[in-house]
Amino acid sequence: MAAVIEGLLAEQGLSHADLANRLGVTSARVRQILAGEADLTVRSLAMLAEGLRAQVEIRFLPRPANGARADQVHEGHQGHQGHDGDEGAGEDDGARQGTVLARGR
């Protein structure tokens, strides 16, 4: 996640201090988030997305039959393209997959 955030900051020409200012938090808090030392809630992820002028997506995917751990499922999931070009479930497995989007205002 930190690499994605750093990439978004670089694309927008923002520093950690700029992001902290947008979020109304300290630069130390931004460093804590980027270091993976913060337990983030859905609300804080949405706030972070707002500050980055981005959106965050949280997905629930079924585990593969081989019983791989959740982090292995996420890293190895390749998904497939739907009708609109978004990666995600097809019509057959849509009932087993849930997605939550948090967007800025």
Contact map, one row per residue, 1 for C-alpha under 8 A:
111110000000000000000000000000000100000000000000000000000000000000000000000000000000000000000000000000000
111111000000000000000000000000001111000000000000000000000000000000000000000000000000000000000000000000000
111111100000000000000000000000000000000000000000000000000000000000000000000000000000000000000000000000000
111111110000000000000000000000000000000000000000000000000000000000000000000000000000000000000000000000000
111111111000000000000000000000000100000000000000000100000000000000000000000000000000000000000000000000000
011111111100000000000000000000000000000000000000000000000000000000000000000000000000000000000000000000000
001111111110000000000000000000000000000000000000000000000000000000000000000000000000000000000000000000000
000111111111000000000000000000000000000000000000000100000000000000000000000000000000000000000000000000000
000011111111111100100000000000000000000000000000000100000000000000000000000000000000000000000000000000000
000001111111111000000000000000000000000000000000000000000000000000000000000000000000000000000000000000000
000000111111110000000000000000000000000000000000000000000000000000000000000000000000000000000000000000000
000000011111110000000000000000000000000000000000000000000000000000000000000000000000000000000000000000000
000000001111111000000000000000000000000000000000000000000000000000000000000000000000000000000000000000000
000000001111111111100000000000000000000000000000000000000000000000000000000000000000000000000000000000000
000000001100111111100000000000000000000000000000000000000000000000000000000000000000000000000000000000000
000000001000011111110000001001100000000000000000000000000000000000000000000000000000000000000000000000000
000000000000011111111000011000000000000000000000000000000000000000000000000000000000000000000000000000000
000000000000011111111100000000000000000000000000000000000000000000000000000000000000000000000000000000000
000000001000011111111110001001000000000000000000001100000000000000000000000000000000000000000000000000000
000000000000000111111111111011000000000000000000000000000000000000000000000000000000000000000000000000000
000000000000000011111111110000000000000000000000000000000000000000000000000000000000000000000000000000000
000000000000000001111111100000000000000000000000001000000000000000000000000000000000000000000000000000000
000000000000000000111111100000000000000000000011001000000000000000000000000000000000000000000000000000000
000000000000000000011111110000000000000000000000000000000000000000000000000000000000000000000000000000000
000000000000000000011111111011000000000000000000000000000000000000000000000000000000000000000000000000000
000000000000000010011001111111000000000000000000000000000000000000000000000000000000000000000000000000000
000000000000000110110000111111100000000000000000000000000000000000000000000000000000000000000000000000000
000000000000000000000000011111110000000000000000000000000000000000000000000000000000000000000000000000000
000000000000000000010000111111111000000000000000000000000000000000000000000000000000000000000000000000000
000000000000000100110000111111111100000000000000000000000000000000000000000000000000000000000000000000000
000000000000000100000000001111111110000000000000000000000000000000000000000000000000000000000000000000000
000000000000000000000000000111111111110000000000000000000000000000000000000000000000000000000000000000000
010000000000000000000000000011111111110100000000000000000000000000000000000000000000000000000000000000000
110010000000000000000000000001111111100000000000000000000000000000000000000000000000000000000000000000000
010000000000000000000000000000111111110000000000000000000000000000000000000000000000000000000000000000000
010000000000000000000000000000011111111000000000000000000000000000000000000000000000000000000000000000000
000000000000000000000000000000011111111000000000000000000000000000000000000000000000000000000000000000000
000000000000000000000000000000011011111100000000000000000000000000000000000000000000000000000000000000000
000000000000000000000000000000000001111110000000000000000000000000000000000000000000000000000000000000000
000000000000000000000000000000001000011111111000000000000000000000000000000000000000000000000000000000000
000000000000000000000000000000000000001111111000000000000000000000000000000000000000000000000000000000000
000000000000000000000000000000000000000111111100000000000000000000000000000000000000000000000000000000000
000000000000000000000000000000000000000111111110000000000000000000000000000000000000000000000000000000000
000000000000000000000000000000000000000111111111000000000000000000000000000000000000000000000000000000000
000000000000000000000000000000000000000111111111100000010000000000000000000000000000000000000000000001000
000000000000000000000000000000000000000001111111110000110000000000000000000000000000000000000000000001110
000000000000000000000010000000000000000000111111111000000000000000000000000000000000000000000000000000010
000000000000000000000010000000000000000000011111111100000000000000000000000000000000000000000000000000000
000000000000000000000000000000000000000000001111111111110000000000000000000000000000000000000000000001110
000000000000000000000000000000000000000000000111111111100000000000000000000000000000000000000000000000111
000000000000000000100110000000000000000000000011111111000000000000000000000000000000000000000000000000000
000010011000000000100000000000000000000000000001111111000000000000000000000000000000000000000000000000000
000000000000000000000000000000000000000000000000111111100000000000000000000000000000000000000000000000010
000000000000000000000000000000000000000000000000111111110000000000000000000000000000000000000000000000110
000000000000000000000000000000000000000000000100110011111000000000000000000000000000000000000000000011110
000000000000000000000000000000000000000000001100100001111100000000000000000000000000000000000000000011100
000000000000000000000000000000000000000000000000000000111110000000000000000000000000000000000000001111000
000000000000000000000000000000000000000000000000000000011111000000000000000000000000000000000000001110000
000000000000000000000000000000000000000000000000000000001111100000000000000000000000000000000000111100000
000000000000000000000000000000000000000000000000000000000111110000000000000000000000000000000000111000000
000000000000000000000000000000000000000000000000000000000011111000000000000000000000000000000001110000000
000000000000000000000000000000000000000000000000000000000001111100000000000000000000000000000001100000000
000000000000000000000000000000000000000000000000000000000000111111111100100000000000000000000000000000000
000000000000000000000000000000000000000000000000000000000000011111110000100000000000000000000000000000000
000000000000000000000000000000000000000000000000000000000000001111110000000000000000000000000000000000000
000000000000000000000000000000000000000000000000000000000000001111110000000000000000000000000000000000000
000000000000000000000000000000000000000000000000000000000000001111111000000000000000000000000000000000000
000000000000000000000000000000000000000000000000000000000000001111111101100000000000000000000000000000000
000000000000000000000000000000000000000000000000000000000000001000111111100000000000000000000000000000000
000000000000000000000000000000000000000000000000000000000000001000011111110000000000000000000000000000000
000000000000000000000000000000000000000000000000000000000000000000001111111000000000000000000000000000000
000000000000000000000000000000000000000000000000000000000000000000011111111100000000000000000000000000000
000000000000000000000000000000000000000000000000000000000000001100011111111110000000000000000000000000000
000000000000000000000000000000000000000000000000000000000000000000000111111110000000000000000000000000000
000000000000000000000000000000000000000000000000000000000000000000000011111110000000000000000000000000000
000000000000000000000000000000000000000000000000000000000000000000000001111111000000000000000000000000000
000000000000000000000000000000000000000000000000000000000000000000000000111111100000000000000000000000000
000000000000000000000000000000000000000000000000000000000000000000000000000111110000000000000000000000000
000000000000000000000000000000000000000000000000000000000000000000000000000011111000001110000000000000000
000000000000000000000000000000000000000000000000000000000000000000000000000001111100001111000000000000000
000000000000000000000000000000000000000000000000000000000000000000000000000000111111111100000000000000000
000000000000000000000000000000000000000000000000000000000000000000000000000000011111111111000000000000000
000000000000000000000000000000000000000000000000000000000000000000000000000000001111110000000000000000000
000000000000000000000000000000000000000000000000000000000000000000000000000000001111110000000000000000000
000000000000000000000000000000000000000000000000000000000000000000000000000000001111111000000000000000000
000000000000000000000000000000000000000000000000000000000000000000000000000000001111111100000000000000000
000000000000000000000000000000000000000000000000000000000000000000000000000000111100111110000000000000000
000000000000000000000000000000000000000000000000000000000000000000000000000000111100011111000000000000000
000000000000000000000000000000000000000000000000000000000000000000000000000000110100001111111100100000000
000000000000000000000000000000000000000000000000000000000000000000000000000000010100000111111100000000000
000000000000000000000000000000000000000000000000000000000000000000000000000000000000000011111100000000000
000000000000000000000000000000000000000000000000000000000000000000000000000000000000000011111110000000000
000000000000000000000000000000000000000000000000000000000000000000000000000000000000000011111111100000000
000000000000000000000000000000000000000000000000000000000000000000000000000000000000000011111111110000000
000000000000000000000000000000000000000000000000000000000000000000000000000000000000000000011111110000000
000000000000000000000000000000000000000000000000000000000000110000000000000000000000000000001111110000000
000000000000000000000000000000000000000000000000000000000011110000000000000000000000000010001111111000000
000000000000000000000000000000000000000000000000000000000011100000000000000000000000000000000111111100000
000000000000000000000000000000000000000000000000000000001111000000000000000000000000000000000000111110000
000000000000000000000000000000000000000000000000000000001110000000000000000000000000000000000000011111000
000000000000000000000000000000000000000000000000000000111100000000000000000000000000000000000000001111100
000000000000000000000000000000000000000000001100100000111000000000000000000000000000000000000000000111110
000000000000000000000000000000000000000000000100110001110000000000000000000000000000000000000000000011111
000000000000000000000000000000000000000000000110110011100000000000000000000000000000000000000000000001111
000000000000000000000000000000000000000000000000010000000000000000000000000000000000000000000000000000111
